[in-house]
Amino acid sequence: MNPMLALRQYQKVNGVAQTSVASPHRLVQMLMQGGLDRIAQAKGAIARNDIAQRGILIGKAIDIVGGLREGLDLENHADSLAELDSLYTYMSRRLVEANVKSDPAILDEVARLLITVKEGWDAIGDQTAES
């Protein structure tokens, strides 16, 4: 068996197992990390001039940011989440632009924004764990 294929299969099974027992808070953390991973991989695809892979990976990052945005409870917390909703929309637009322009600097910008949101989200998790 191809060792890389076996590793990918293990990662897939491990990822499914983690999501089946994860709290909603942990699932959001995993999504954010997945977005950051796809952005980093897309930067690698740009460096290799792999246009197809770049498009796939940026598309996955856009899907993840869209999923984070869809998870916002705007119906009950529109006032407090409006800025985050706008930020996710901005990130998605910038990711599309990064794909069109093949611009790693735009990917860096989106990654920095997502890291900032993730750090805040991680801190919330630390606070609830201490309670």
C-alpha positions as CSV (number, residue, x, y, z in Angstrom):
1,M,0.0,0.0,0.0
2,N,1.2,3.5,-0.8
3,P,2.3,5.1,2.5
4,M,0.9,8.6,1.6
5,L,-2.4,7.1,0.7
6,A,-2.5,5.3,4.0
7,L,-1.6,8.5,5.9
8,R,-4.4,10.4,4.1
9,Q,-6.9,7.6,5.0
10,Y,-5.8,7.7,8.6
11,Q,-6.1,11.5,8.7
12,K,-9.6,11.2,7.2
13,V,-10.8,8.6,9.7
14,N,-9.1,10.5,12.6
15,G,-10.8,13.8,11.5
16,V,-14.2,12.1,11.4
17,A,-13.7,10.6,14.8
18,Q,-12.7,13.9,16.3
19,T,-15.7,15.8,14.8
20,S,-18.1,13.1,16.1
21,V,-17.1,13.8,19.8
22,A,-16.2,17.5,19.6
23,S,-18.1,20.2,21.3
24,P,-19.6,23.0,19.1
25,H,-16.8,25.3,20.4
26,R,-14.1,22.7,19.4
27,L,-15.8,22.3,15.9
28,V,-15.4,26.0,15.3
29,Q,-11.8,25.8,16.3
30,M,-11.2,22.9,14.0
31,L,-12.9,24.9,11.1
32,M,-10.7,27.9,11.7
33,Q,-7.6,25.7,11.8
34,G,-8.7,24.0,8.6
35,G,-9.1,27.4,6.9
36,L,-5.6,28.4,8.0
37,D,-4.3,25.1,6.7
38,R,-6.0,25.5,3.3
39,I,-4.6,29.0,3.0
40,A,-1.1,27.9,3.8
41,Q,-1.4,25.0,1.2
42,A,-2.8,27.5,-1.4
43,K,0.3,29.6,-0.8
44,G,2.4,26.6,-1.6
45,A,0.4,25.9,-4.7
46,I,1.0,29.5,-5.9
47,A,4.7,29.1,-5.3
48,R,4.7,25.9,-7.4
49,N,2.5,27.6,-10.0
50,D,-0.1,24.8,-9.6
51,I,-3.1,26.7,-10.8
52,A,-5.6,23.9,-10.4
53,Q,-4.6,23.1,-6.8
54,R,-4.5,26.8,-5.9
55,G,-8.1,27.1,-7.0
56,I,-9.2,23.9,-5.1
57,L,-7.5,25.0,-1.9
58,I,-8.7,28.6,-2.0
59,G,-12.2,27.2,-2.8
60,K,-12.0,25.1,0.3
61,A,-10.9,28.1,2.4
62,I,-13.8,30.1,1.1
63,D,-16.2,27.2,2.0
64,I,-14.8,27.1,5.5
65,V,-15.1,30.9,6.0
66,G,-18.6,30.6,4.6
67,G,-19.4,27.9,7.1
68,L,-18.1,30.0,10.0
69,R,-20.3,32.8,8.8
70,E,-23.4,30.6,8.5
71,G,-22.8,29.4,12.0
72,L,-23.2,32.9,13.4
73,D,-26.5,33.3,15.3
74,L,-27.5,36.6,13.6
75,E,-31.2,36.1,14.4
76,N,-30.6,36.4,18.1
77,H,-27.3,38.3,18.3
78,A,-27.3,40.5,15.2
79,D,-25.9,43.6,17.0
80,S,-22.9,41.8,18.6
81,L,-22.1,39.6,15.6
82,A,-22.6,42.1,12.7
83,E,-18.9,43.1,12.6
84,L,-17.8,39.5,12.6
85,D,-20.3,38.7,9.8
86,S,-18.8,41.6,7.8
87,L,-15.3,40.4,8.5
88,Y,-16.1,36.9,7.2
89,T,-17.7,38.4,4.1
90,Y,-14.5,40.5,3.6
91,M,-12.3,37.5,4.0
92,S,-14.3,35.6,1.4
93,R,-14.0,38.4,-1.1
94,R,-10.3,38.7,-0.5
95,L,-9.9,34.9,-1.0
96,V,-11.6,35.2,-4.4
97,E,-9.3,38.1,-5.3
98,A,-6.3,36.1,-4.1
99,N,-7.3,33.3,-6.5
100,V,-7.9,35.6,-9.4
101,K,-4.6,37.5,-8.9
102,S,-2.6,34.5,-7.7
103,D,-1.5,36.8,-4.9
104,P,0.1,35.2,-1.7
105,A,0.1,38.6,0.0
106,I,-3.7,38.6,0.0
107,L,-3.7,35.1,1.5
108,D,-1.3,36.3,4.2
109,E,-3.8,39.1,5.0
110,V,-6.7,36.7,5.3
111,A,-4.7,34.3,7.4
112,R,-3.7,37.1,9.8
113,L,-7.4,38.1,10.1
114,L,-8.5,34.5,10.7
115,I,-5.7,34.0,13.3
116,T,-6.9,37.1,15.2
117,V,-10.5,35.7,15.3
118,K,-9.2,32.2,16.2
119,E,-7.1,33.6,19.1
120,G,-10.2,35.3,20.5
121,W,-12.2,32.1,20.0
122,D,-9.5,30.0,21.7
123,A,-9.5,32.5,24.6
124,I,-13.2,32.0,25.1
125,G,-12.6,28.3,25.3
126,D,-9.9,28.7,27.9
127,Q,-12.3,30.9,30.0
128,T,-15.1,28.3,29.9
129,A,-12.7,25.5,30.8
130,E,-11.6,27.5,33.9
131,S,-15.2,28.0,35.0
